[in-house]
C-alpha cells in the first residue's frame, strides 16, 4: 500500500508530502515528493489502482488527457445500443462492466488501448482468478464494444483482434464432465418425485430452462417417433423472478425425439398435466419448479452424498446432464450435424467446440475412410472401435 508522509514545516510554514510505495515492476522502494496533499493523494489513488506500478499509473494519467470515451464508457454505450436482448441479459452486461472493467483497462481511453493493453487485462483476469470461459466471454463483450467504436470511427481497428485467449475453454465452467455412472449415483440419491425429470433431461438433452415450462400439449408421446416440442424457455427478469419467453436461440425451437424409456418415464406426468392444465414438471408440493428450489430440495444433497458436489475432486451440475446426453448420442453414432440440431445450438461450430473432445477416435476414422477411398481395405478394428457404443473414452 502506498503511504503519504508530511515533511516540514518549511520556512514559510508550508509542508511537502512524500508518497512512498514498493513498485511492482522494479521491486524497489519508491518515493515521490509533491508540493500539495491533493496532488500526493491523487497519485496515491493512481498507484494503488494500478497494482503499485508507476509505469501503469503514468500511462493512465497521460491517457486521462486524451479525448474520447473510456473503455468502460464504450462498453456501456455498446450495451445500451443492443436490440433483441432480454432485460436480464442487459443487466448482466452492465454488471460485467462493474466487475471486470473497473480497473486499469476500464479507465483507459479507447484511443489509447493496444493489443498489449488487452493482454495485460487478460493476465489481470487470470490472477484474480477468473476461469478461461469467463475471460473468453468478457473478451467477447470487450471486442464487440471495440467493433462498435470502429464503426463510430472512434478508433481505426479493434485492439482485441488477434489476441490469444487462455486455453482449456471447456464445458467445465458449468460443471465437470459427467459419466453415466455419476448420473446414476446422483439419481438413486434423489427424491423419487424428481426421477422422471432427471430421466427426461438425460433422454432429451434439454436445458433446464426449456424443460420446466413444458405443458402436456408439447408432448406427442404416441407419434412415430415420440416427440417433445421445444418452443419456449423460462427467462430471468432483471427485477427478479422469471417469465416464459423464447428459447436461447432461433435454432433452439426444435423437435426432439424421445426413446421408449423416456416416454415411459414422463407419460404419467404428461397425462396428469393434461387434466390439471399445469406444467408437466412440478415440485412435490406443487410449487414453481425453479432451479433454486430443485437445488435446495434435492439436487445438492444428492450430489454431495454421491461425492460430486462443490468442494469435491469432481463436481457436476444439472447442466452437466445435457452434456452427458450429447456424449451418449455421439457414442451411439450420431454425427455432429444431427447432434447440433437436436441440442438446439446456434451453429454446428458451437457443437464442435463443446464436444469434439468426445470423439478421440475421429482421426482414426478419417484415416480409415481415406484409406478405403484410395482403394485400400478399411481395418476392421478401427470400425469396431468407432461404432462401439460402450467405448468409455467416447462416453
Helices and strands as residue ranges (DSSP letters): E 3-8, E 15-22, E 29-34, H 37-49, H 54-63, H 71-80, H 87-100, H 104-107, G 110-112, H 115-127, H 132-151, G 171-174, H 180-188, G 192-194, H 195-204, H 208-211, G 216-218, E 219-220, E 227-230, E 233-236, E 242-245, G 250-252, E 254-257, H 260-276, H 291-294, I 295-299, H 300-305, H 320-331, H 336-343, H 348-355, G 356-358, H 362-373, H 380-387
